[in-house]
């Protein structure tokens, strides 16, 4: 080692250009690494056997609306199928549980995928294959690779946990087939039974301990009606239908990792074509539930308005809050197909959205109604008048808006309280003015409340030198539009709920905050889903457009500074 070190030192001293070249190469590599990190997740993963073509699938269950976790799965499957390998994307509805599934959810999923720019090459349903799946189960029963079981649920759970064989495990083929037939008929006896794969009793991987592959359910199915009374579990039908439909690569979230050997066992047991599995980490967010069961509970208990509630992590919920589809795609694809599980902060999510909305959001003015202050402006024209001003100072393509001017204007209470006597302030979109008089309430309980102001225009003043630059509205020359501004908080108070946590113990007491305000006359022209900025108040999405007699309702859009 000593001789090698001396040799390197000799080379560096006699050939200094080599050291400089190595240093330059290292610096370049560091720059590339930093640029890659800024871009986000890397998609340079080595999916095997892509030479013969790539077919991926997105298999949603139509038992709820898509949430942001599903969006990641859908976008990754779409990316690898369409963008990276020029292959095929399948959307297959896993409709195997008539107790939970509805056509409403199915239609919503199709719509949400289209909104995200995801267009599957083919849409299918697991229910299309019920006959084939039934026959495959019969094949396994005849081969002694599955058995019928009527063990009570809690006992079965305990036996699987402790590696104890079911008392039905060694029943004869004839007995198992007879019970499966009773299940198929949905008889009183049949509904007591299920079919379990005969994998292992005590495998260290508990997912391999004789999982249930068929259940009896007499409820009608939303596509097949009363034709079937037995339904395959996801763990049974997913590998089989993947193989049947030609899927080459199954992208699954990492929580399925323990069940991957189960997936492969099914294909081996039935001698079906193999499918490559690739795991990726699911997307978790702080103070956010992505469990469909818990989200359904929130809807059913009236904790939220519905599946499109702006506090919900559903695609419809975050879009209603004001997330753009372009920003959603960028954010998710930036995470990449990493296998590292992280709890993401919503601030990063909404900061991405701000990049998209800031350049195109028209600027408007609103003043909170609570204790709003009337100010008299000396030096203003006696008669009210209007001027056309750009809706966005940096985007003339958005057009112009009307700004009204008069000697009587409205200013928010919080701004008025910040003024000092004879202070020079800036009235945005007008110019400077000097505060000549501040009137306060005579009520000793509200002595700090400002009740009136007198301002004197000083339009030759330098706007760069004023501390207070405020928004205002003319009381004359326009119809002021009543608006309701709504902000939201997280539904839960804890960053990450553990398995043993009771979600009811961590519900945020108040998650909805409404304030009334008056807005400029141009707000009357806004339509539902328009995104604007009320200057100095933030960005908003129009949830309900203004109608005479009903104020417009606008939802505050987070910008990344406050991740609510």
WOKA-V990306 format. One record per residue. RES is the residue in one letter. SS is DSSP state (A for helix, B for strand, O for the rest). NEAR is the number of other ideal C-beta (glycine too) atoms within 10 Angstrom. D_CENTER is the distance of its C-alpha to the mean C-alpha in whole Angstrom. Layout:
<<RES/SS/NEAR/D_CENTER> <RES/SS/NEAR/D_CENTER>>
This chain:
<<X/O/5/55> <X/A/6/58> <X/A/7/59> <X/A/8/56> <X/A/9/55> <X/A/10/58> <X/A/10/58> <X/A/12/54> <X/A/10/56> <X/A/10/59> <X/A/12/57> <X/A/13/55> <X/A/9/58> <X/A/8/60> <X/O/11/57> <X/A/10/54> <X/A/7/53> <X/A/12/51> <X/A/13/49> <X/A/11/48> <X/A/11/47> <X/A/11/45> <X/A/10/44> <X/A/10/42> <X/A/10/41> <X/A/10/39> <X/A/10/38> <X/A/10/36> <X/A/10/34> <X/A/10/33> <X/A/10/32> <X/A/10/30> <X/A/10/28> <X/A/10/27> <X/A/9/26> <X/A/12/24> <X/A/10/22> <X/A/8/21> <X/A/11/20> <X/O/15/18> <X/O/18/18> <X/O/11/21> <X/O/13/21> <X/O/9/24> <X/O/14/24> <X/O/6/27> <X/O/16/27> <X/O/9/30> <X/O/11/32> <X/O/15/30> <X/O/7/34> <X/O/6/34> <X/O/13/31> <X/O/21/27> <X/B/20/25> <X/B/25/22> <X/B/25/20> <X/B/24/17> <X/O/21/18> <X/O/22/15> <X/O/19/17> <X/O/23/18> <X/O/17/17> <X/O/21/14> <X/O/24/11> <X/O/24/9> <X/B/24/5> <X/A/24/3> <X/A/19/7> <X/A/25/8> <X/A/24/7> <X/A/21/9> <X/A/20/12> <X/A/23/12> <X/A/21/12> <X/A/23/14> <X/A/22/17> <X/A/23/17> <X/A/21/18> <X/A/22/21> <X/A/26/22> <X/A/18/22> <X/A/11/22> <X/A/15/24> <X/O/18/26> <X/O/9/27> <X/O/17/26> <X/B/19/25> <X/B/22/22> <X/B/21/22> <X/B/22/19> <X/B/23/21> <X/B/22/20> <X/O/19/21> <X/O/26/23> <X/O/25/25> <X/O/17/25> <X/O/21/26> <X/O/9/26> <X/O/16/22> <X/O/22/21> <X/O/14/22> <X/A/11/22> <X/A/12/20> <X/A/21/17> <X/A/20/18> <X/A/11/19> <X/A/20/15> <X/A/23/14> <X/A/17/16> <X/A/14/15> <X/A/22/12> <X/A/24/13> <X/A/11/15> <X/A/14/13> <X/O/20/11> <X/O/12/15> <X/O/21/15> <X/O/11/19> <X/O/22/20> <X/O/12/24> <X/B/13/25> <X/B/14/23> <X/B/17/25> <X/B/18/25> <X/A/22/26> <X/A/22/28> <X/A/17/30> <X/A/19/31> <X/A/21/32> <X/A/11/36> <X/A/13/36> <X/A/24/34> <X/A/17/36> <X/A/11/39> <X/A/22/37> <X/A/25/37> <X/A/17/41> <X/A/14/42> <X/A/22/40> <X/A/23/42> <X/A/13/45> <X/O/12/45> <X/O/12/45> <X/O/18/41> <X/B/26/40> <X/B/24/41> <X/B/24/41> <X/B/21/40> <X/O/15/40> <X/O/19/40> <X/O/9/38> <X/A/9/34> <X/A/8/35> <X/A/12/38> <X/A/18/36> <X/A/11/33> <X/A/12/36> <X/A/19/38> <X/A/21/35> <X/A/10/35> <X/A/10/38> <X/O/13/39> <X/O/15/41> <X/O/13/42> <X/O/20/42> <X/O/12/45> <X/O/16/45> <X/O/15/44> <X/O/11/47> <X/O/16/48> <X/O/10/49> <X/A/13/48> <X/A/10/50> <X/A/14/48> <X/A/24/45> <X/A/14/45> <X/A/13/47> <X/A/24/44> <X/A/24/41> <X/A/14/43> <X/A/20/43> <X/A/25/40> <X/A/17/39> <X/A/15/42> <X/O/16/39> <X/O/15/43> <X/O/9/43> <X/O/12/44> <X/A/20/41> <X/A/18/38> <X/A/16/39> <X/O/22/39> <X/B/22/36> <X/B/26/36> <X/B/24/36> <X/B/24/36> <X/O/19/39> <X/O/20/37> <X/O/18/38> <X/O/16/39> <X/O/12/39> <X/O/14/37> <X/O/8/35> <X/O/14/32> <X/A/13/31> <X/A/19/29> <X/A/19/32> <X/O/22/34> <X/O/21/35> <X/O/19/32> <X/B/17/32> <X/B/25/31> <X/B/26/33> <X/B/18/32> <X/B/23/34> <X/O/17/33> <X/O/15/35> <X/O/14/32> <X/O/13/32> <X/B/19/29> <X/O/16/27> <X/O/18/29> <X/O/15/32> <X/B/9/33> <X/O/11/36> <X/O/11/37> <X/O/22/35> <X/O/21/35> <X/B/25/34> <X/B/25/31> <X/B/25/30> <X/O/18/27> <X/A/16/24> <X/A/18/26> <X/A/25/29> <X/A/27/28> <X/A/26/25> <X/A/27/28> <X/A/22/30> <X/A/23/28> <X/A/27/27> <X/A/17/30> <X/A/17/32> <X/O/17/29> <X/O/14/30> <X/O/23/27> <X/O/23/28> <X/B/22/25> <X/B/22/22> <X/B/21/19> <X/B/18/18> <X/B/18/16> <X/A/15/18> <X/A/11/19> <X/A/18/21> <X/A/14/23> <X/A/12/26> <X/A/20/26> <X/A/17/26> <X/A/15/30> <X/A/22/30> <X/A/20/28> <X/A/14/31> <X/A/20/34> <X/A/25/33> <X/A/16/34> <X/A/11/37> <X/A/18/38> <X/O/16/38> <X/O/7/39> <X/O/15/36> <X/O/11/35> <X/O/13/33> <X/O/20/29> <X/B/14/28> <X/B/17/25> <X/B/17/22> <X/B/16/20> <X/B/20/17> <X/O/17/15> <X/O/17/12> <X/O/24/9> <X/B/16/10> <X/B/21/9> <X/O/15/12> <X/O/20/13> <X/O/22/10> <X/O/20/11> <X/O/16/9> <X/O/12/13> <X/A/17/13> <X/A/10/17> <X/A/13/16> <X/A/23/13> <X/A/14/16> <X/A/14/18> <X/A/20/17> <X/A/17/17> <X/A/8/20> <X/O/9/22> <X/O/8/21> <X/O/17/19> <X/O/19/16> <X/O/14/17> <X/O/14/15> <X/O/21/12> <X/O/17/11> <X/O/22/12> <X/O/24/10> <X/O/21/10> <X/O/25/8> <X/O/21/5> <X/B/27/5> <X/A/27/5> <X/A/20/9> <X/A/22/8> <X/A/24/6> <X/A/19/9> <X/A/20/11> <X/A/23/11> <X/O/25/11> <X/O/25/9> <X/O/20/11> <X/A/15/10> <X/A/15/13> <X/A/20/11> <X/A/23/8> <X/A/18/10> <X/A/15/12> <X/A/23/10> <X/A/24/9> <X/A/19/13> <X/A/13/14> <X/A/19/13> <X/O/20/15> <X/O/20/17> <X/O/14/18> <X/O/13/19> <X/O/10/19> <X/O/12/16> <X/O/11/15> <X/B/12/13> <X/B/15/11> <X/O/15/12> <X/A/19/9> <X/A/16/13> <X/A/14/12> <X/A/21/9> <X/A/25/11> <X/A/17/14> <X/A/20/13> <X/A/25/12> <X/A/18/15> <X/A/13/17> <X/A/17/17> <X/A/21/17> <X/O/15/20> <X/O/11/23> <X/O/14/22> <X/O/23/22> <X/B/20/25> <X/B/21/27> <X/B/23/28> <X/O/24/30> <X/B/27/29> <X/B/24/31> <X/B/17/31> <X/O/17/33> <X/O/11/34> <X/O/15/38> <X/O/17/37> <X/B/23/40> <X/B/14/43> <X/B/24/44> <X/B/15/47> <X/B/21/47> <X/B/12/51> <X/O/13/52> <X/O/20/49> <X/O/10/51> <X/O/6/52> <X/O/10/51> <X/O/16/47> <X/B/13/46> <X/B/15/42> <X/B/12/41> <X/B/10/39> <X/B/13/36> <X/B/15/34> <X/O/20/30> <X/O/19/29> <X/O/10/31> <X/O/8/30> <X/O/15/29> <X/A/10/32> <X/A/8/31> <X/A/16/29> <X/O/11/32> <X/B/14/34> <X/B/22/34> <X/B/13/37> <X/B/21/37> <X/B/19/40> <X/B/21/43> <X/O/19/45> <X/O/19/47> <X/B/14/45> <X/B/24/41> <X/B/19/39> <X/B/22/37> <X/O/25/35> <X/A/18/36> <X/A/13/35> <X/A/21/36> <X/A/23/39> <X/A/14/40> <X/O/14/39> <X/O/20/42> <X/O/11/45> <X/O/9/49> <X/O/11/50> <X/O/15/46> <X/B/18/45> <X/B/24/42> <X/B/20/40> <X/B/23/39> <X/O/16/36> <X/O/16/37> <X/O/17/41> <X/B/14/42> <X/B/20/44> <X/B/28/46> <X/B/17/48> <X/B/19/47> <X/B/14/51> <X/B/13/50> <X/B/19/48> <X/B/14/48> <X/B/14/47> <X/O/14/47> <X/O/9/50> <X/O/9/49> <X/A/6/49> <X/A/7/46> <X/A/12/44> <X/O/9/46> <X/O/9/43> <X/O/16/42> <X/B/23/43> <X/B/16/44> <X/B/14/46> <X/B/21/46> <X/B/15/48> <X/B/24/47> <X/B/17/50> <X/B/17/48> <X/O/16/49> <X/O/11/47> <X/O/7/49> <X/O/16/47> <X/O/10/45> <X/A/14/41> <X/A/7/41> <X/A/9/43> <X/O/17/41> <X/O/11/39> <X/O/14/38> <X/B/15/36> <X/B/20/35> <X/O/21/34> <X/O/23/36> <X/B/23/37> <X/B/24/40> <X/O/17/41> <X/O/14/43> <X/O/16/43> <X/O/19/40> <X/O/10/38> <X/O/21/35> <X/B/21/32> <X/B/15/31> <X/B/25/27> <X/B/17/25> <X/B/22/22> <X/B/18/20> <X/B/18/18> <X/B/18/16> <X/O/16/15> <X/O/19/13> <X/O/22/14> <X/B/22/16> <X/O/13/18> <X/O/14/18> <X/O/13/16> <X/O/12/16> <X/O/18/18> <X/O/6/21> <X/O/4/22> <X/O/5/25> <X/O/12/23> <X/O/8/23> <X/A/16/20> <X/A/10/22> <X/A/10/24> <X/A/15/21> <X/B/14/20> <X/O/17/20> <X/O/6/23> <X/O/7/21> <X/O/17/18> <X/B/14/19> <X/B/12/21> <X/B/9/23> <X/B/15/26> <X/B/14/28> <X/B/25/30> <X/B/20/32> <X/B/26/31> <X/O/23/33> <X/A/19/34> <X/A/20/32> <X/A/28/29> <X/A/16/30> <X/A/12/30> <X/O/21/26> <X/O/8/24> <X/O/11/21> <X/O/12/18> <X/O/16/20> <X/B/22/18> <X/B/25/21> <X/B/20/22> <X/B/23/25> <X/O/15/27> <X/O/13/27> <X/O/20/24> <X/B/17/21> <X/B/21/19> <X/B/27/18> <X/B/24/17> <X/B/20/19> <X/B/17/18> <X/B/14/22> <X/O/17/25> <X/O/20/28> <X/B/9/31> <X/O/6/34> <X/O/6/34> <X/B/11/31> <X/O/18/29> <X/B/24/26> <X/B/18/22> <X/B/31/20> <X/B/20/17> <X/B/22/17> <X/B/23/14> <X/O/22/14> <X/O/18/15> <X/O/16/15> <X/O/10/18> <X/O/13/17> <X/O/17/13> <X/O/17/13>>
